Amino acid sequence: MPSHPSAAAHIQDLGAYVTASPSSFHAVHEAARRLDEAGFTPLDELQPWDGAAVKTGKHYMVRDGALIAWVVPGTAGPTAGFNILGAHTDSPSFKLKPKPTTGKFGWLQAGVEVYGGPLLNSWLDRELQLAGRLVMLDGTQHLTATGPLLRFPQLAIHLDRSVNEGLALDKQQHMNPVYGLGEPADGDLLALLAGRVKGKNVDPAQIGGYDVVIADTQAPAVFGAKGEFFASGRLDNLSATHAGLEALIAHAKGPLPEGTPIAVLAAFDHEEIGSASRSGACGPVLGDVLVRISEGLGASASQRRQALARSFCVSADAGHAVHPNYPERHDPANRPALNGGPLLKINANQRYATDGPGAALWARLCTDAGIPYQEFVSNNVMPCGSTIGPLTATRLGIRTVDVGVPLLSMHSARELCGVEDPYRLARVTELFFRTAA
């Protein structure tokens, strides 16, 4: 078990958050529920935000599968900087196609498209659910989640004797989950999804569109010789979204002395597919909110640029722990371990946005919080992924550092982290929110 009682509570709460968040829309809904309980006020981007509404206090805004939440200190002026924790709400998976009800040979199957870069084999022979939003012809939206419904059945070894020498999965031919027996005409998936909307009588004939993904249903679990491991779906990147959410709620309890930056949680959607959407980090959602906050504080265009120049973004996403069975895939001098502390992610080609000042800030924050951290850099022959960090730095000109929780089995249906590291990320983030960078 975690060495610190608060770490144990944090990991259990992370499990509860992941369970409540089978899709990006559910992740935002659950975050909004928690913010409401903590006294945050939702703002509608379709309505004007008068100065009094944003000059001080705790607010949030939802755009599709993204959420921006912030705390403005009472002493904030028009050039006050923003300390931003950036994360994302989506995870690699499969998304329901148009005309989703398919099947053959007496099996009912769901037509799905690969979303992002999932480890396909990890999704085999698991009880899975459909989850997301239904959009009605009149524009209203409903969250839906089916619970255990589907399975990608693997071919028996008797019918493929060479499978253990190399499993090859065709994304179109083999990744069609089964969800029942019968004929497609009798197994309408949209009707099933409409029937699983809680507390509402939804007419499936009125569904005009939908954004529905597949999610694992196995409960998160703490395990290991000393309870040191935590396994769950969607740790990339709900581990960071949850850490930022908990840190912002704790930060908002104050006190917030003069000079405290404006603390912001930016939980984007669509990071796993490149972030190019109205709710992704390439889109305008964060910039739109920062402009409206600055306007509420009476900032001129020049003062807004001053505010951004003194701002800082911590881009928090998952990173790779060293794999004991594949050590050659990692940098020989930088091999992060589970429970060794959150990662400082570095790449010479700016696939991560960390630079010298960002590294120094992260080192100072971790030292002041009494929390260890680890440096991550890729092996030179291994392609390096990227994050929202470089996108935010490029779009807004905000200084940015890339960090995250170390994982094994990244992009698996069920990922693995240490029980200490998510709590440590949350604690450093809480300190970051109140530290002038």
DAHUQUI-V36862 format. One record per helix or strand of 3 or more residues. SS is the DSSP state (H for helix, E for strand). FROM is the first residue (numbers start at 1). TO is the last residue. If there is no record, write none. Layout:
# DAHUQUI-V36862
<<SS:FROM:TO> <SS:FROM:TO>>
This chain:
# DAHUQUI-V36862
<<H:5:19> <H:24:37> <H:51:55> <E:57:63> <E:66:72> <E:82:88> <E:93:104> <E:107:115> <H:120:123> <E:128:136> <E:141:145> <E:150:152> <H:157:159> <H:163:165> <E:178:181> <H:184:186> <H:189:195> <H:204:206> <E:207:216> <E:221:223> <E:229:232> <H:235:252> <E:262:268> <H:271:273> <H:285:296> <H:301:309> <E:312:316> <H:327:329> <E:342:345> <H:356:369> <E:373:376> <H:388:396> <E:399:404> <E:406:408> <E:415:418> <H:421:433>>
